[in-house]
Amino acid sequence: MTYTGDVEVGGAPDVRELDALTITKVAVDEQMSNNAYLLRCVSTGEQVLIDAAAEPETLLPLIGDGGLATVVTTHQHWDHHRSLADVVRATGAAVAAGLPDAAAITSQTGVAVSHELRDGDTVRVGDCTLQVIAIAGHTPGSIALLYDDQSAGGHPHLFTGDSLFPGGVGATFGDDAAFAQLIDEVETKVFARLSDDTWVYPGHGGDTQLGVERAHVGEWRARGW
């Protein structure tokens, strides 16, 4: 079946099969409807989870018996790590997060961040590599993760947390300086760098592509959110 990225809380996950990486997207928690993404290396079977947002009873069966190498938390907001302690306890996975948010994540969850990520760092998923893009503004340590599929017909895949959505950047809660920082970093680190066929996997809701959003960045900047 064709991957769409349209998932609902309580519904089935959506699975995307790339040559080297399998991406499984699931929505959790009726209140916040967070997305969690399980990435599995096709050749080694190693798995990485992006955002243990909620519902360990949903996430742990998804992980299954294949083990979990790492949980990456995209940013410090509570709704993106409510199941972190349960998932780490069950799997023994390492924990990675953006350096400026790491202490807050540990304070809120009681889980130590073993890999404090900076812009340009990498996270391994078996034989596949995710590149860390630091995008401050939504929180100081928000990160996106880029998988650049180099196979024939492949294209970039970008997991953006709450920094970029269909129709705009993430919330900055009335902080004009934070919005300016966020829109600047999204424009320079994402739109100026990546192609229109880059698939965007956000922290909530449906997916998009950079080509769909690119023409509207000026509108987002003008409206201030």
C-alpha positions, 0 to 999 in steps of 0.5 A: 500500500502507498504511504500517506502519513495519515494516521489517527490515534487508536488506528493502524500505523502507516509504514514506508518501505525504503530500500535501506530504511523502514519508517513506521509512523503512529499517532498516540494520545487523544489529547495531543495526537503526537506522532512517533516514528520507528526507523528500522535498518533493513540490512541490520534490523537495528531500530531507532525511535523518534519521540517516545511521546505517549502510550508505551502500550502502543510503542512497545509492541511496535518495537517488538522483539527487534530491540531498540538502539536509541530514542531520539527526543526532538525537544523538551516539551512534555508531550514528546517524552511521556513514555521515555522512561517506560520505553528505556526501562523496557528496551535499554535504549540510549537516549539522545536529544539536542544539547540545550534541551537535554537537562530539561528532558532529564528533569522532566522524565528522570531519564539521563540523556546519554547523547547530547546532540549538536548541529551536524552530529549524526545518529546511526540506525544500523547502516543508515545515518540520520544527520542532526539539524539544530533548529532553535526557536520552538525550544532552544534545543529543538532538532530535526533529523535528516535521512538522505536516501541515496538509492535510485529514485530516493529523496531526503526525509526530514523528521522535524519535531515541532519546528515545521508543519504543513502550513507553517513553523512551530509555535513560539508562544508570542515570543517575537525573538523566538519566532524570528530565530525559528523562521530564520533557521528553518529558511536557512537550514532547511529550505535553502539546503534541501530539495522540493521533494524532501518529505517532511514528517512533523511531530503532530498531524499529516506530512508534507513536502518542502515543495508544497511549503516553499512558496509560503515561507514569506507569508509565514514571516509576514504574519509572525507565526 
